[in-house]
Amino acid sequence: MAKDLQVTIDKDSGFCFGVVYAIDMAEEILEDDGYLYCLGDIVHNDEEVARLKAKGLRIIGHGDLASLKNEKVLIRAHGEAPETYRTALENNITLIDASCPVVLKLQNRIKTSYDGQEKILIFGKHGHAEVIGLQGQTNNEAIVFQDLEELDHVELPSSFTLYSQTTKSVDKFYAIKAELQNRGYEVKANDTICRQVSNRYEDLGDFARQYNKIVFVSGKKSSNGKVLYDVCKQANSQSYFISDPAELDETLFEPNDTVGICGATSTPMWLMKNVKQALEQF
């Protein structure tokens, strides 16, 4: 079938610099020590996590950290709350801090706001590792919301500072700011959204329109993946979400189709290349 499928990988897809930095750091230590603990999945991509586990990466949770002593533990790009650093100090744990610089900058800004007695709202995904770290800067007092509707039943202060998880849509952030101002609140917006991610929103729509079909590759846990897939779907209705080449459905493709492959900021390039290879064998 479809011998003439023309498959192109989006050159701008693949890991963002924060993830590259964390994985490079992990691989270096794994080569020297043979194993390394990592607090939570190093990246929201099961295939990449499995590859690193095979090299000796050991994924642990916050509960495990309390019982660990005299070890090295990697903090991934999402960053951590102050509590994690305190536990590490008490347990003589060496932290390999691969927190993304964009996330660290945001944490510092939120901490400065909180220390300055400002009321803080964070536009972000509940329970997301980055958001937990951000909330930790405010002694967990910041109000976190995913959608404006959530705030309908919350008594908000008359003035506050609005922050956002680094991977959220810039447009949505400013729309939320405008709506809250329309409701009569005094809103100071502090935009620290990662431009490497937000620029990808725009570029991805352009990429998706160039092909008959789009195969979007991402881990199911990636919140950034869900948002970017929606961008593809809006630009090209024949966009398909997969996490692994095995999920490809051959019946969706026809001879002479042009297919674009793209992915989240947590999708490794090697995985997109494997998807390309699988498509070309159809």
Contacts in CASP RR format, 6 or more apart in sequence:
PFRMAT RR
TARGET T0000
AUTHOR 0000-0000-0000
METHOD contacts of the structure
MODEL  1
MAKDLQVTIDKDSGFCFGVVYAIDMAEEILEDDGYLYCLGDIVHNDEEVA
RLKAKGLRIIGHGDLASLKNEKVLIRAHGEAPETYRTALENNITLIDASC
PVVLKLQNRIKTSYDGQEKILIFGKHGHAEVIGLQGQTNNEAIVFQDLEE
LDHVELPSSFTLYSQTTKSVDKFYAIKAELQNRGYEVKANDTICRQVSNR
YEDLGDFARQYNKIVFVSGKKSSNGKVLYDVCKQANSQSYFISDPAELDE
TLFEPNDTVGICGATSTPMWLMKNVKQALEQF
1 250 0 8 1.000
1 253 0 8 1.000
1 255 0 8 1.000
1 282 0 8 1.000
2 250 0 8 1.000
2 253 0 8 1.000
2 254 0 8 1.000
2 255 0 8 1.000
2 256 0 8 1.000
2 257 0 8 1.000
2 282 0 8 1.000
3 255 0 8 1.000
4 255 0 8 1.000
4 256 0 8 1.000
5 253 0 8 1.000
5 255 0 8 1.000
5 256 0 8 1.000
5 257 0 8 1.000
5 259 0 8 1.000
5 279 0 8 1.000
5 280 0 8 1.000
5 282 0 8 1.000
6 256 0 8 1.000
6 257 0 8 1.000
6 258 0 8 1.000
6 259 0 8 1.000
7 259 0 8 1.000
7 260 0 8 1.000
7 261 0 8 1.000
7 276 0 8 1.000
7 279 0 8 1.000
7 280 0 8 1.000
8 211 0 8 1.000
8 258 0 8 1.000
8 259 0 8 1.000
8 260 0 8 1.000
8 261 0 8 1.000
9 260 0 8 1.000
9 261 0 8 1.000
9 262 0 8 1.000
9 269 0 8 1.000
9 272 0 8 1.000
9 273 0 8 1.000
9 276 0 8 1.000
10 204 0 8 1.000
10 207 0 8 1.000
10 260 0 8 1.000
10 261 0 8 1.000
10 262 0 8 1.000
10 263 0 8 1.000
12 200 0 8 1.000
12 203 0 8 1.000
12 204 0 8 1.000
12 207 0 8 1.000
13 200 0 8 1.000
13 204 0 8 1.000
13 261 0 8 1.000
13 262 0 8 1.000
13 263 0 8 1.000
13 264 0 8 1.000
13 267 0 8 1.000
13 269 0 8 1.000
13 272 0 8 1.000
14 263 0 8 1.000
14 264 0 8 1.000
14 265 0 8 1.000
14 267 0 8 1.000
14 268 0 8 1.000
14 269 0 8 1.000
14 272 0 8 1.000
15 23 0 8 1.000
15 43 0 8 1.000
15 265 0 8 1.000
15 266 0 8 1.000
15 267 0 8 1.000
15 268 0 8 1.000
15 269 0 8 1.000
16 77 0 8 1.000
16 100 0 8 1.000
16 194 0 8 1.000
16 196 0 8 1.000
16 197 0 8 1.000
16 265 0 8 1.000
17 100 0 8 1.000
17 196 0 8 1.000
18 77 0 8 1.000
18 98 0 8 1.000
18 100 0 8 1.000
18 101 0 8 1.000
18 102 0 8 1.000
19 43 0 8 1.000
19 77 0 8 1.000
19 100 0 8 1.000
19 265 0 8 1.000
19 266 0 8 1.000
21 77 0 8 1.000
21 98 0 8 1.000
21 100 0 8 1.000
22 42 0 8 1.000
22 43 0 8 1.000
22 74 0 8 1.000
22 76 0 8 1.000
22 77 0 8 1.000
22 98 0 8 1.000
22 100 0 8 1.000
23 42 0 8 1.000
23 43 0 8 1.000
23 48 0 8 1.000
23 52 0 8 1.000
25 74 0 8 1.000
25 96 0 8 1.000
25 98 0 8 1.000
26 36 0 8 1.000
26 38 0 8 1.000
26 42 0 8 1.000
26 52 0 8 1.000
26 57 0 8 1.000
26 74 0 8 1.000
26 96 0 8 1.000
26 98 0 8 1.000
27 52 0 8 1.000
27 55 0 8 1.000
29 36 0 8 1.000
29 72 0 8 1.000
29 74 0 8 1.000
29 96 0 8 1.000
30 36 0 8 1.000
30 52 0 8 1.000
30 55 0 8 1.000
30 56 0 8 1.000
30 57 0 8 1.000
33 72 0 8 1.000
34 55 0 8 1.000
34 56 0 8 1.000
35 56 0 8 1.000
35 57 0 8 1.000
35 58 0 8 1.000
36 56 0 8 1.000
36 57 0 8 1.000
36 58 0 8 1.000
36 72 0 8 1.000
36 73 0 8 1.000
36 74 0 8 1.000
36 96 0 8 1.000
37 58 0 8 1.000
37 60 0 8 1.000
37 68 0 8 1.000
37 71 0 8 1.000
37 72 0 8 1.000
37 73 0 8 1.000
37 74 0 8 1.000
38 57 0 8 1.000
38 58 0 8 1.000
38 59 0 8 1.000
38 60 0 8 1.000
38 73 0 8 1.000
38 74 0 8 1.000
38 76 0 8 1.000
39 60 0 8 1.000
39 61 0 8 1.000
39 62 0 8 1.000
39 65 0 8 1.000
39 73 0 8 1.000
39 74 0 8 1.000
39 75 0 8 1.000
39 76 0 8 1.000
39 80 0 8 1.000
39 84 0 8 1.000
40 59 0 8 1.000
40 60 0 8 1.000
40 61 0 8 1.000
40 76 0 8 1.000
40 129 0 8 1.000
41 49 0 8 1.000
41 59 0 8 1.000
41 76 0 8 1.000
41 221 0 8 1.000
42 48 0 8 1.000
42 49 0 8 1.000
42 52 0 8 1.000
42 57 0 8 1.000
42 59 0 8 1.000
42 74 0 8 1.000
42 76 0 8 1.000
43 49 0 8 1.000
43 76 0 8 1.000
43 77 0 8 1.000
43 266 0 8 1.000
44 219 0 8 1.000
44 221 0 8 1.000
44 222 0 8 1.000
44 223 0 8 1.000
44 224 0 8 1.000
44 264 0 8 1.000
44 266 0 8 1.000
45 218 0 8 1.000
45 219 0 8 1.000
45 222 0 8 1.000
45 243 0 8 1.000
45 264 0 8 1.000
45 266 0 8 1.000
45 267 0 8 1.000
45 268 0 8 1.000
45 271 0 8 1.000
46 219 0 8 1.000
46 220 0 8 1.000
46 221 0 8 1.000
46 243 0 8 1.000
47 219 0 8 1.000
47 243 0 8 1.000
47 244 0 8 1.000
47 268 0 8 1.000
47 271 0 8 1.000
48 266 0 8 1.000
48 268 0 8 1.000
48 271 0 8 1.000
49 57 0 8 1.000
49 59 0 8 1.000
51 268 0 8 1.000
53 59 0 8 1.000
60 68 0 8 1.000
60 73 0 8 1.000
62 84 0 8 1.000
65 73 0 8 1.000
65 84 0 8 1.000
65 87 0 8 1.000
65 88 0 8 1.000
65 91 0 8 1.000
65 93 0 8 1.000
66 87 0 8 1.000
66 91 0 8 1.000
68 91 0 8 1.000
68 93 0 8 1.000
69 91 0 8 1.000
69 92 0 8 1.000
69 93 0 8 1.000
70 91 0 8 1.000
70 92 0 8 1.000
70 93 0 8 1.000
71 93 0 8 1.000
71 94 0 8 1.000
72 93 0 8 1.000
72 94 0 8 1.000
72 95 0 8 1.000
72 96 0 8 1.000
73 88 0 8 1.000
73 93 0 8 1.000
73 94 0 8 1.000
73 95 0 8 1.000
73 96 0 8 1.000
74 95 0 8 1.000
74 96 0 8 1.000
74 98 0 8 1.000
75 84 0 8 1.000
75 95 0 8 1.000
75 96 0 8 1.000
75 97 0 8 1.000
75 98 0 8 1.000
75 99 0 8 1.000
76 98 0 8 1.000
76 99 0 8 1.000
76 129 0 8 1.000
77 98 0 8 1.000
77 99 0 8 1.000
77 100 0 8 1.000
77 103 0 8 1.000
78 99 0 8 1.000
78 100 0 8 1.000
78 103 0 8 1.000
78 128 0 8 1.000
78 129 0 8 1.000
78 130 0 8 1.000
78 133 0 8 1.000
79 99 0 8 1.000
79 100 0 8 1.000
79 103 0 8 1.000
79 104 0 8 1.000
79 107 0 8 1.000
79 129 0 8 1.000
79 130 0 8 1.000
79 133 0 8 1.000
80 99 0 8 1.000
80 133 0 8 1.000
81 132 0 8 1.000
81 133 0 8 1.000
81 135 0 8 1.000
81 136 0 8 1.000
81 137 0 8 1.000
82 136 0 8 1.000
82 137 0 8 1.000
83 136 0 8 1.000
84 95 0 8 1.000
85 95 0 8 1.000
87 93 0 8 1.000
88 94 0 8 1.000
88 95 0 8 1.000
99 107 0 8 1.000
100 166 0 8 1.000
100 194 0 8 1.000
102 166 0 8 1.000
102 192 0 8 1.000
102 194 0 8 1.000
103 130 0 8 1.000
103 166 0 8 1.000
105 192 0 8 1.000
106 134 0 8 1.000
106 163 0 8 1.000
106 166 0 8 1.000
106 192 0 8 1.000
107 133 0 8 1.000
107 134 0 8 1.000
107 137 0 8 1.000
109 163 0 8 1.000
109 190 0 8 1.000
109 192 0 8 1.000
110 120 0 8 1.000
110 122 0 8 1.000
110 134 0 8 1.000
110 137 0 8 1.000
110 138 0 8 1.000
110 142 0 8 1.000
110 163 0 8 1.000
111 137 0 8 1.000
111 138 0 8 1.000
113 120 0 8 1.000
113 161 0 8 1.000
113 163 0 8 1.000
113 190 0 8 1.000
114 120 0 8 1.000
114 137 0 8 1.000
114 138 0 8 1.000
114 139 0 8 1.000
114 141 0 8 1.000
114 142 0 8 1.000
118 160 0 8 1.000
118 161 0 8 1.000
118 188 0 8 1.000
119 156 0 8 1.000
119 157 0 8 1.000
119 159 0 8 1.000
119 160 0 8 1.000
119 161 0 8 1.000
120 138 0 8 1.000
120 141 0 8 1.000
120 142 0 8 1.000
120 143 0 8 1.000
120 160 0 8 1.000
120 161 0 8 1.000
120 163 0 8 1.000
121 142 0 8 1.000
121 143 0 8 1.000
121 144 0 8 1.000
121 145 0 8 1.000
121 156 0 8 1.000
121 160 0 8 1.000
121 161 0 8 1.000
121 162 0 8 1.000
121 163 0 8 1.000
122 131 0 8 1.000
122 134 0 8 1.000
122 135 0 8 1.000
122 142 0 8 1.000
122 143 0 8 1.000
122 144 0 8 1.000
122 145 0 8 1.000
122 163 0 8 1.000
122 164 0 8 1.000
122 165 0 8 1.000
123 145 0 8 1.000
123 146 0 8 1.000
123 162 0 8 1.000
123 163 0 8 1.000
123 164 0 8 1.000
123 165 0 8 1.000
123 168 0 8 1.000
123 172 0 8 1.000
123 173 0 8 1.000
123 176 0 8 1.000
124 131 0 8 1.000
124 144 0 8 1.000
124 145 0 8 1.000
124 146 0 8 1.000
124 164 0 8 1.000
124 165 0 8 1.000
124 168 0 8 1.000
125 131 0 8 1.000
125 146 0 8 1.000
125 165 0 8 1.000
125 223 0 8 1.000
126 144 0 8 1.000
126 146 0 8 1.000
128 165 0 8 1.000
128 223 0 8 1.000
130 165 0 8 1.000
130 166 0 8 1.000
130 167 0 8 1.000
131 144 0 8 1.000
131 165 0 8 1.000
134 142 0 8 1.000
134 163 0 8 1.000
134 165 0 8 1.000
135 142 0 8 1.000
135 144 0 8 1.000
136 142 0 8 1.000
142 163 0 8 1.000
143 151 0 8 1.000
143 154 0 8 1.000
143 156 0 8 1.000
145 151 0 8 1.000
145 154 0 8 1.000
148 176 0 8 1.000
148 179 0 8 1.000
148 180 0 8 1.000
156 185 0 8 1.000
158 185 0 8 1.000
158 186 0 8 1.000
159 185 0 8 1.000
159 186 0 8 1.000
159 187 0 8 1.000
159 188 0 8 1.000
160 185 0 8 1.000
160 186 0 8 1.000
160 187 0 8 1.000
160 188 0 8 1.000
161 187 0 8 1.000
161 188 0 8 1.000
161 189 0 8 1.000
161 190 0 8 1.000
162 173 0 8 1.000
162 176 0 8 1.000
162 177 0 8 1.000
162 180 0 8 1.000
162 187 0 8 1.000
162 188 0 8 1.000
162 189 0 8 1.000
162 190 0 8 1.000
163 190 0 8 1.000
163 192 0 8 1.000
164 173 0 8 1.000
164 191 0 8 1.000
164 192 0 8 1.000
164 193 0 8 1.000
166 192 0 8 1.000
166 193 0 8 1.000
166 194 0 8 1.000
166 197 0 8 1.000
167 193 0 8 1.000
167 194 0 8 1.000
167 197 0 8 1.000
167 223 0 8 1.000
167 224 0 8 1.000
167 227 0 8 1.000
167 265 0 8 1.000
168 193 0 8 1.000
168 227 0 8 1.000
169 193 0 8 1.000
169 198 0 8 1.000
169 201 0 8 1.000
169 227 0 8 1.000
170 191 0 8 1.000
170 193 0 8 1.000
170 198 0 8 1.000
170 201 0 8 1.000
173 189 0 8 1.000
173 191 0 8 1.000
173 193 0 8 1.000
174 189 0 8 1.000
174 191 0 8 1.000
177 187 0 8 1.000
177 189 0 8 1.000
180 187 0 8 1.000
181 187 0 8 1.000
196 265 0 8 1.000
197 224 0 8 1.000
197 265 0 8 1.000
200 228 0 8 1.000
200 265 0 8 1.000
201 227 0 8 1.000
201 228 0 8 1.000
201 231 0 8 1.000
204 228 0 8 1.000
204 231 0 8 1.000
204 232 0 8 1.000
204 235 0 8 1.000
204 262 0 8 1.000
205 231 0 8 1.000
205 232 0 8 1.000
205 234 0 8 1.000
205 235 0 8 1.000
205 236 0 8 1.000
206 235 0 8 1.000
207 260 0 8 1.000
207 262 0 8 1.000
208 214 0 8 1.000
208 231 0 8 1.000
208 232 0 8 1.000
208 235 0 8 1.000
208 236 0 8 1.000
208 239 0 8 1.000
208 260 0 8 1.000
208 262 0 8 1.000
209 235 0 8 1.000
209 236 0 8 1.000
210 258 0 8 1.000
210 260 0 8 1.000
211 236 0 8 1.000
211 258 0 8 1.000
211 259 0 8 1.000
211 260 0 8 1.000
212 238 0 8 1.000
212 257 0 8 1.000
212 258 0 8 1.000
212 259 0 8 1.000
213 236 0 8 1.000
213 238 0 8 1.000
213 239 0 8 1.000
213 240 0 8 1.000
213 252 0 8 1.000
213 253 0 8 1.000
213 257 0 8 1.000
213 258 0 8 1.000
213 259 0 8 1.000
213 260 0 8 1.000
214 232 0 8 1.000
214 236 0 8 1.000
214 238 0 8 1.000
214 239 0 8 1.000
214 240 0 8 1.000
214 259 0 8 1.000
214 260 0 8 1.000
214 261 0 8 1.000
214 262 0 8 1.000
215 239 0 8 1.000
215 240 0 8 1.000
215 242 0 8 1.000
215 248 0 8 1.000
215 259 0 8 1.000
215 260 0 8 1.000
215 261 0 8 1.000
215 262 0 8 1.000
215 275 0 8 1.000
215 279 0 8 1.000
216 225 0 8 1.000
216 228 0 8 1.000
216 229 0 8 1.000
216 232 0 8 1.000
216 239 0 8 1.000
216 240 0 8 1.000
216 241 0 8 1.000
216 242 0 8 1.000
216 261 0 8 1.000
216 262 0 8 1.000
216 263 0 8 1.000
217 242 0 8 1.000
217 243 0 8 1.000
217 261 0 8 1.000
217 262 0 8 1.000
217 263 0 8 1.000
217 264 0 8 1.000
217 267 0 8 1.000
217 271 0 8 1.000
217 272 0 8 1.000
217 275 0 8 1.000
218 225 0 8 1.000
218 226 0 8 1.000
218 228 0 8 1.000
218 229 0 8 1.000
218 241 0 8 1.000
218 243 0 8 1.000
218 263 0 8 1.000
218 264 0 8 1.000
218 266 0 8 1.000
218 267 0 8 1.000
219 225 0 8 1.000
219 243 0 8 1.000
219 264 0 8 1.000
219 266 0 8 1.000
219 267 0 8 1.000
220 243 0 8 1.000
222 264 0 8 1.000
222 265 0 8 1.000
222 266 0 8 1.000
222 267 0 8 1.000
224 264 0 8 1.000
224 265 0 8 1.000
224 266 0 8 1.000
225 263 0 8 1.000
225 264 0 8 1.000
225 265 0 8 1.000
225 266 0 8 1.000
225 267 0 8 1.000
228 262 0 8 1.000
228 263 0 8 1.000
228 264 0 8 1.000
228 265 0 8 1.000
229 239 0 8 1.000
229 241 0 8 1.000
229 264 0 8 1.000
232 239 0 8 1.000
232 262 0 8 1.000
233 239 0 8 1.000
238 252 0 8 1.000
240 249 0 8 1.000
240 252 0 8 1.000
242 248 0 8 1.000
242 275 0 8 1.000
244 271 0 8 1.000
245 274 0 8 1.000
245 275 0 8 1.000
245 277 0 8 1.000
245 278 0 8 1.000
248 275 0 8 1.000
248 278 0 8 1.000
248 279 0 8 1.000
248 282 0 8 1.000
250 282 0 8 1.000
253 259 0 8 1.000
253 279 0 8 1.000
253 282 0 8 1.000
259 279 0 8 1.000
261 272 0 8 1.000
261 275 0 8 1.000
261 276 0 8 1.000
261 279 0 8 1.000
262 272 0 8 1.000
263 272 0 8 1.000
END
